[in-house]
């Protein structure tokens, strides 16, 4: 068995897990958690320390915090900022997603989004958290400081989407104007549509299950975000209250051929464009800061 050979080769890495399992009554819940942990190890997703992956986290990742590391494949076309508006309209705007590198220079915006600066300037500002399920009906208002202290944690494997709250969107533009005015949105546009920003910060392993809405762009400021997408006529099989992380572990490995999604991981400074009504689910591979430009 592959897991057994991996454990033999890395005994120290599994010592704690094996000890807990051997000393604990194997209830159905513990069996599920243990299987999920082994799946994480099997797919190379679990890392024990932020220092094992060297990135500029903007201060949002703490030493010792588990990270979800596997970026997976990318089968979405990648273009650079030299792409013209005409090319965007002809090839992508109404047809398929595209990843754009170097769309704009947001280095000043990124500096403002560092954890210490955000807490210093906006720590007392009230933000709205949403449940991380498809419909996001649950809303909770907290200060940014409270969110960072009490909610900004890695996703738990046994936690459902409606039990996971994180900050994505519901931003009052007037209240966040000091931050938003530093952001340079992608230069591309759809005729007769206007732009609205949606900003957020999320812990490693969190994300929103499959859903759809109007077109737009999404940019990662810190961290990495993995995207899974399907065209409007191909509704993915998913439970709207199961987290994207659990879907990745339990359902994604069973997909093949036409069932496989469009997918790509977006790194800091990169933008992904999602066309109108395309299904998409997201997974924050690290503690992530991100901003979307919705067109409507």
C-alpha positions as CSV (number, residue, x, y, z in Angstrom):
1,X,0.0,0.0,0.0
2,X,1.4,3.4,-1.0
3,X,0.6,5.1,2.4
4,X,2.4,2.3,4.2
5,X,5.6,2.7,2.2
6,X,5.5,6.5,2.7
7,X,5.1,6.0,6.5
8,X,8.0,3.5,6.5
9,X,10.2,6.0,4.7
10,X,9.2,8.9,6.9
11,X,8.4,7.5,10.4
12,X,9.0,10.7,12.3
13,X,6.5,12.6,10.1
14,X,3.7,10.3,11.0
15,X,4.6,9.5,14.7
16,X,2.1,11.9,16.2
17,X,-0.8,10.8,13.9
18,X,-0.2,7.1,14.6
19,X,0.1,7.6,18.3
20,X,-3.2,9.5,18.4
21,X,-4.9,6.8,16.3
22,X,-3.5,4.0,18.5
23,X,-4.6,5.6,21.7
24,X,-8.0,6.9,20.7
25,X,-11.3,5.0,20.1
26,X,-11.9,4.9,16.4
27,X,-15.2,6.6,16.1
28,X,-16.7,7.4,12.7
29,X,-15.6,11.0,13.0
30,X,-12.0,10.2,13.9
31,X,-11.8,7.7,11.0
32,X,-13.0,10.4,8.6
33,X,-10.4,12.9,9.9
34,X,-7.6,10.4,9.7
35,X,-8.5,9.4,6.2
36,X,-8.6,13.1,5.2
37,X,-5.1,13.6,6.7
38,X,-3.7,10.7,4.8
39,X,-5.3,12.1,1.6
40,X,-3.6,15.4,2.3
41,X,-0.2,13.6,2.7
42,X,-0.9,11.4,-0.3
43,X,-1.5,14.4,-2.6
44,X,1.4,16.3,-1.2
45,X,-0.9,19.0,0.1
46,X,0.2,19.2,3.7
47,X,3.2,21.2,4.9
48,X,4.1,21.7,8.6
49,X,5.6,25.2,8.5
50,X,5.4,28.4,6.6
51,X,9.1,28.5,6.3
52,X,9.0,25.4,4.0
53,X,7.5,27.5,1.2
54,X,9.3,30.8,0.8
55,X,6.9,33.5,-0.3
56,X,6.2,37.1,0.7
57,X,3.0,36.5,2.7
58,X,2.6,40.1,3.7
59,X,2.7,39.0,7.3
60,X,-0.6,37.0,6.9
61,X,1.0,33.6,7.4
62,X,2.5,32.7,10.8
63,X,5.3,30.2,11.4
64,X,4.0,26.8,12.2
65,X,0.7,27.4,10.4
66,X,-0.2,24.5,8.1
67,X,-0.3,25.4,4.4
68,X,-2.0,23.8,1.5
69,X,0.7,23.7,-1.1
70,X,-0.3,21.8,-4.2
71,X,-0.9,24.3,-7.0
72,X,-2.2,21.5,-9.3
73,X,-2.3,21.8,-13.1
74,X,-3.2,24.8,-15.2
75,X,-5.2,24.2,-18.3
76,X,-6.5,27.8,-18.7
77,X,-4.7,30.0,-21.3
78,X,-2.2,32.4,-19.8
79,X,-1.6,35.8,-21.4
80,X,0.5,38.8,-20.4
81,X,-0.4,42.4,-20.1
82,X,0.4,43.1,-23.7
83,X,-2.8,41.5,-24.8
84,X,-5.0,44.1,-26.5
85,X,-8.6,45.0,-25.7
86,X,-9.6,43.6,-29.1
87,X,-7.9,40.3,-28.4
88,X,-9.7,40.1,-25.0
89,X,-13.1,40.7,-26.6
90,X,-12.5,38.4,-29.5
91,X,-11.1,35.4,-27.6
92,X,-12.2,35.5,-24.0
93,X,-14.8,38.1,-22.9
94,X,-17.8,36.0,-23.8
95,X,-16.2,32.6,-24.4
96,X,-13.7,31.3,-21.8
97,X,-11.5,32.2,-18.8
98,X,-8.0,33.6,-19.1
99,X,-5.2,34.2,-16.7
100,X,-3.4,37.5,-17.2
101,X,0.1,38.2,-15.9
102,X,1.3,41.8,-15.5
103,X,-2.1,43.3,-16.1
104,X,-1.3,46.3,-14.0
105,X,1.2,47.5,-11.4
106,X,-0.3,47.2,-7.9
107,X,2.8,47.3,-5.8
108,X,1.6,50.3,-3.8
109,X,-1.8,48.6,-3.2
110,X,0.0,45.4,-2.1
111,X,2.1,47.4,0.4
112,X,-1.1,48.8,1.9
113,X,-2.5,45.3,2.2
114,X,0.3,44.0,4.5
115,X,-1.1,42.7,7.7
116,X,0.5,45.2,10.0
117,X,-0.6,48.1,7.9
118,X,-4.1,46.8,7.5
119,X,-4.5,46.3,11.3
120,X,-3.0,49.7,12.0
121,X,-5.2,51.6,9.6
122,X,-8.4,49.5,9.5
123,X,-8.2,47.3,12.6
124,X,-11.3,48.9,14.2
125,X,-13.3,49.0,11.0
126,X,-16.3,46.7,10.9
127,X,-16.3,44.1,8.2
128,X,-18.9,41.6,7.1
129,X,-18.1,37.9,7.1
130,X,-19.9,35.4,4.9
131,X,-20.4,31.7,5.3
132,X,-18.2,29.7,2.9
133,X,-21.0,27.7,1.2
134,X,-22.5,28.2,-2.2
135,X,-25.2,30.6,-1.1
136,X,-23.4,32.5,1.6
137,X,-26.6,33.4,3.4
138,X,-25.0,33.7,6.9
139,X,-23.5,37.2,7.6
140,X,-21.6,38.2,10.7
141,X,-20.2,41.7,11.5
142,X,-16.9,42.0,13.4
143,X,-14.0,44.3,13.4
144,X,-11.0,43.5,11.3
145,X,-8.9,43.0,14.4
146,X,-11.5,40.5,15.8
147,X,-11.5,38.7,12.5
148,X,-7.8,38.3,12.4
149,X,-7.6,37.2,16.1
150,X,-10.6,34.8,16.1
151,X,-11.6,33.7,12.6
152,X,-8.6,33.8,10.3
153,X,-7.6,30.2,10.7
154,X,-6.8,27.3,8.3
155,X,-9.8,25.4,7.2
156,X,-10.7,22.4,9.4
157,X,-11.3,19.2,7.6
158,X,-14.4,18.3,9.5
159,X,-16.0,21.8,9.1
160,X,-18.9,22.4,6.7
161,X,-19.1,25.5,4.5
162,X,-22.0,27.0,6.6
163,X,-19.7,26.7,9.7
164,X,-16.8,28.5,8.1
165,X,-16.9,32.3,8.1
166,X,-14.4,34.5,6.2
167,X,-14.1,37.9,4.7
168,X,-14.9,38.2,1.0
169,X,-16.8,41.1,-0.3
170,X,-19.7,43.2,1.2
171,X,-17.3,46.2,1.1
172,X,-18.7,49.7,1.4
173,X,-16.8,51.6,-1.2
174,X,-17.0,54.9,0.6
175,X,-15.6,53.4,3.8
176,X,-12.8,51.6,2.0
177,X,-12.0,54.4,-0.5
178,X,-8.5,55.0,1.1
179,X,-7.6,51.4,0.1
180,X,-9.5,51.0,-3.1
181,X,-8.2,54.2,-4.7
182,X,-4.7,52.7,-4.7
183,X,-5.9,49.7,-6.7
184,X,-5.4,49.6,-10.5
185,X,-8.0,47.3,-12.1
186,X,-7.2,45.4,-15.3
187,X,-7.4,47.6,-18.3
188,X,-9.8,45.3,-20.1
189,X,-13.6,45.8,-20.0
190,X,-16.9,44.7,-21.4
191,X,-19.0,47.3,-23.3
192,X,-21.8,48.9,-21.3
193,X,-20.8,47.3,-18.0
194,X,-19.4,49.1,-14.9
195,X,-17.0,47.8,-12.3
196,X,-17.4,47.2,-8.6
197,X,-14.7,46.0,-6.2
198,X,-14.9,43.1,-3.8
199,X,-12.0,42.7,-1.3
200,X,-11.2,39.9,1.2
201,X,-8.7,38.0,3.4
202,X,-8.9,34.3,4.0
203,X,-7.1,31.5,5.8
204,X,-5.3,28.6,4.2
205,X,-7.6,25.9,2.9
206,X,-10.7,28.1,2.9
207,X,-12.7,28.9,-0.3
208,X,-16.2,29.1,-1.8
209,X,-17.8,26.0,-3.4
210,X,-19.1,26.1,-6.9
211,X,-21.4,29.0,-7.8
212,X,-21.9,31.5,-10.6
213,X,-22.6,35.1,-11.2
214,X,-21.8,37.9,-13.7
215,X,-18.3,38.3,-15.3
216,X,-15.3,39.8,-13.7
217,X,-11.6,39.7,-12.8
218,X,-10.0,38.4,-9.6
219,X,-6.5,39.3,-8.5
220,X,-4.4,37.8,-5.7
221,X,-2.4,40.3,-3.6
222,X,-0.8,37.9,-1.2
223,X,-0.9,34.1,-1.1
224,X,-2.3,31.8,-3.8
225,X,-5.8,30.9,-4.9
226,X,-6.7,27.8,-6.9
227,X,-9.6,28.1,-9.3
228,X,-11.9,25.3,-10.6
229,X,-14.3,26.3,-13.4
230,X,-16.9,24.9,-15.7
231,X,-18.9,26.6,-18.6
232,X,-22.5,27.4,-17.9
233,X,-23.9,24.3,-19.6
234,X,-21.7,21.9,-17.5
235,X,-23.0,22.0,-14.0
236,X,-20.4,20.4,-11.7
237,X,-21.3,17.7,-9.2
238,X,-20.9,19.1,-5.7
239,X,-22.6,19.5,-2.4
240,X,-23.2,23.3,-1.8
241,X,-22.4,23.0,1.9
242,X,-19.2,20.9,1.5
243,X,-16.0,23.0,1.5
244,X,-13.9,23.2,-1.6
245,X,-11.1,21.6,0.3
246,X,-13.2,18.5,1.1
247,X,-14.4,18.4,-2.6
248,X,-10.8,18.4,-3.7
249,X,-9.9,15.5,-1.4
250,X,-13.1,13.4,-1.9
251,X,-14.5,14.2,-5.3
252,X,-11.8,15.7,-7.5
253,X,-9.7,12.4,-7.6
254,X,-12.7,10.6,-9.1
255,X,-13.1,12.9,-12.1
256,X,-11.8,12.0,-15.5
257,X,-12.2,13.2,-19.2
258,X,-15.0,15.7,-19.7
259,X,-15.7,15.8,-16.0
260,X,-12.4,17.6,-15.3
261,X,-12.6,21.3,-14.7
262,X,-10.8,24.2,-16.2
263,X,-8.4,25.1,-13.4
264,X,-5.4,27.2,-12.5
265,X,-3.7,28.6,-9.5
266,X,-3.3,32.4,-9.3
267,X,-0.2,33.9,-7.8
268,X,0.3,37.4,-6.4
269,X,0.0,40.0,-9.1
270,X,-1.9,37.6,-11.4
271,X,-5.5,38.1,-12.6
272,X,-8.0,35.5,-13.7
273,X,-11.0,36.5,-15.8
274,X,-14.3,34.6,-15.4
275,X,-17.0,35.0,-18.1
276,X,-20.7,35.5,-17.3
277,X,-22.4,32.5,-15.5
278,X,-19.3,30.3,-15.5
279,X,-19.4,27.9,-12.5
280,X,-16.4,28.4,-10.3
281,X,-15.1,27.2,-7.0
282,X,-12.1,28.6,-5.2
283,X,-9.5,27.3,-2.7
284,X,-7.0,29.6,-0.9
285,X,-3.8,27.6,-0.9
286,X,-2.3,29.9,1.7
287,X,-3.5,32.7,3.9
288,X,-4.6,35.0,1.0
289,X,-5.5,38.6,0.3
290,X,-7.5,39.2,-2.9
291,X,-9.6,41.6,-4.8
292,X,-12.2,41.1,-7.5
293,X,-13.6,43.5,-10.1
294,X,-17.2,42.5,-10.9
295,X,-18.7,43.8,-14.1
296,X,-22.4,44.5,-14.2
